[in-house]
Each structure stands twice: as structure tokens, then as C-alpha cells.
């Protein structure tokens, strides 16, 4: 985020008391054939990076994605857009999908929680396990 964006986000959050983004829904992941194609923010998609596509979140927003079936989570950076869908809320890179064991199913129920932007460098691997909330 540039300085002006940070100031606007801070002022909006401070004045309105809005919480960080969170949502429940389905996640899928990019096909291997997309590797190397341009994303909506101009970067090339790299299936080995922890990135994702979302319909509305600003580029470079970090989101924790948790697979509700097994409780595994990963933090990804939004760098692409996806069409609004009633069926999916996020498309993950292959590396992110592997971290939360989404590859086998191809689509899974997930929980998304925005991670506050605290100026940390981009993460290459961040995984945690939490108690599963979904059915096995």
C-alpha cells in the first residue's frame, strides 16, 4: 500500500470502527496452465508463491485462509481478481492450496480473515494448525 492508501484506511477504520475483512465460503486453486500468466495487478502468476485472487479485496492485502475440514491455514497475498461467484470466495495459488491440503479435493470450505498490514516483508511460508470447526 502506498502512504495515501494507508492514511485513508487508517482514517476510515478509526472513524467507522470497522473490523478487518472476514468471510466463510469455498476456495479453489489455479490450474498449472496459469503459471506464468499475468495477474490483474501486472505480476506473473507463480504457482510456488503464496498468493490468491479475490473479487474485491485490494491488491497486496494479506488474508489467512483456513481449511475448515482439517484446521490448516496459510497466509496469502491478494494479487489477482476473480469474477464474483456464489460458489467460491477465493482462488489460491498451488503452493497455498498444498499448504492447507486442498489439492486432492480441488475445492474446500474455508474461513478468510484479513491480516493487519504491519509492514512485514512478504511471507514465503506461513502455516499454522488450529482446531477444525467443520465436519470430517
C-alpha positions as CSV (number, residue, x, y, z in Angstrom):
1,X,0.0,0.0,0.0
2,X,1.2,3.5,-0.7
3,X,1.2,6.1,2.0
4,X,-2.0,7.8,0.9
5,X,-3.8,4.4,0.9
6,X,-2.6,3.6,4.4
7,X,-3.7,7.0,5.7
8,X,-7.2,6.6,4.2
9,X,-7.5,3.1,5.5
10,X,-6.5,4.3,9.0
11,X,-8.9,7.2,9.0
12,X,-11.8,5.1,7.7
13,X,-11.1,2.4,10.3
14,X,-10.6,4.8,13.1
15,X,-13.7,6.8,12.3
16,X,-16.1,4.0,11.5
17,X,-14.8,1.3,13.8
18,X,-14.9,-1.2,11.0
19,X,-13.3,-4.6,11.6
20,X,-10.9,-6.3,9.3
21,X,-12.4,-8.4,6.5
22,X,-13.6,-12.0,7.3
23,X,-15.7,-14.4,5.3
24,X,-16.7,-18.1,5.1
25,X,-17.1,-19.9,1.8
26,X,-15.4,-22.1,-0.8
27,X,-11.9,-21.9,-2.1
28,X,-10.3,-23.5,-5.2
29,X,-6.9,-23.1,-6.8
30,X,-5.3,-22.1,-10.1
31,X,-4.6,-24.7,-12.7
32,X,-0.9,-25.4,-13.6
33,X,-1.5,-24.0,-17.0
34,X,-1.9,-20.5,-15.5
35,X,1.7,-20.5,-14.3
36,X,3.5,-17.5,-15.9
37,X,0.3,-15.7,-17.0
38,X,-0.2,-12.1,-15.9
39,X,-2.3,-11.4,-12.9
40,X,-4.7,-8.4,-12.6
41,X,-2.0,-6.4,-10.8
42,X,0.5,-7.0,-13.6
43,X,2.7,-9.6,-11.8
44,X,3.2,-13.0,-13.4
45,X,1.4,-15.8,-11.6
46,X,3.9,-18.1,-9.8
47,X,2.4,-21.3,-8.5
48,X,5.2,-21.6,-5.9
49,X,4.3,-18.3,-4.2
50,X,1.6,-17.8,-1.5
51,X,-0.8,-15.6,-3.5
52,X,-4.5,-15.6,-4.3
53,X,-7.3,-14.0,-6.4
54,X,-10.3,-12.3,-4.7
55,X,-13.2,-10.4,-6.2
56,X,-13.0,-7.2,-4.2
57,X,-10.1,-7.1,-1.7
58,X,-7.4,-4.6,-2.6
59,X,-4.2,-5.9,-4.1
60,X,-1.4,-6.7,-1.5
61,X,-4.0,-7.4,1.2
62,X,-2.9,-10.4,3.3
63,X,-5.5,-12.9,4.3
64,X,-5.3,-16.0,6.5
65,X,-7.1,-18.9,4.7
66,X,-8.2,-21.8,7.0
67,X,-9.4,-25.1,5.6
68,X,-12.3,-25.9,8.0
69,X,-12.1,-29.6,7.4
70,X,-8.6,-30.0,8.8
71,X,-7.8,-26.7,10.5
72,X,-4.7,-26.0,8.4
73,X,-4.2,-22.4,7.4
74,X,-1.9,-20.3,5.3
75,X,-1.4,-16.5,4.8
76,X,-1.7,-15.3,1.2
77,X,-1.3,-12.0,-0.6
78,X,-4.0,-10.9,-2.9
79,X,-2.5,-10.2,-6.4
80,X,-5.3,-11.1,-8.8
81,X,-9.0,-10.7,-9.4
82,X,-11.7,-13.3,-9.9
83,X,-15.2,-13.0,-11.0
84,X,-17.9,-12.6,-8.3
85,X,-19.2,-16.0,-7.6
86,X,-21.8,-17.5,-5.4
87,X,-19.7,-20.7,-5.3
88,X,-16.2,-19.5,-4.4
89,X,-14.8,-16.6,-2.4
90,X,-11.0,-17.1,-3.2
91,X,-8.7,-18.8,-5.7
92,X,-5.4,-19.9,-4.2
93,X,-2.0,-20.4,-5.8
94,X,-1.0,-24.1,-6.0
95,X,1.6,-23.6,-3.2
96,X,-1.1,-22.1,-0.9
97,X,-3.6,-24.9,-1.7
98,X,-0.9,-27.5,-0.9
99,X,-0.3,-25.9,2.5
100,X,-3.9,-26.4,3.5
101,X,-4.3,-29.7,1.8
102,X,-6.8,-28.5,-0.8
103,X,-5.1,-30.2,-3.8
104,X,-6.9,-33.5,-3.5
105,X,-10.4,-32.2,-3.2
106,X,-9.9,-29.2,-5.5
107,X,-12.4,-27.1,-3.6
108,X,-13.0,-26.8,0.1
109,X,-14.9,-24.8,2.7
110,X,-12.6,-22.1,4.2
111,X,-12.6,-19.2,6.5
112,X,-10.9,-16.0,5.5
113,X,-9.5,-13.4,7.9
114,X,-7.7,-10.3,6.8
115,X,-4.2,-9.9,8.4
116,X,-3.4,-6.4,9.5
117,X,-0.7,-4.7,7.3
118,X,2.2,-4.1,9.7
119,X,4.9,-3.6,7.1
120,X,6.3,-7.1,7.3
121,X,8.1,-8.4,4.2
122,X,6.2,-10.9,2.0
123,X,6.0,-14.3,3.6
124,X,7.1,-17.4,1.7
125,X,5.6,-20.0,4.0
126,X,3.3,-19.4,6.9
127,X,1.3,-22.3,8.1
128,X,-0.5,-23.0,11.4
129,X,-2.9,-25.5,12.6
130,X,-6.0,-24.6,14.6
131,X,-8.8,-26.8,15.9
132,X,-11.0,-27.8,13.0
133,X,-14.5,-26.3,13.1
134,X,-16.0,-28.3,10.2
135,X,-17.2,-31.9,9.8
136,X,-14.7,-34.6,8.8
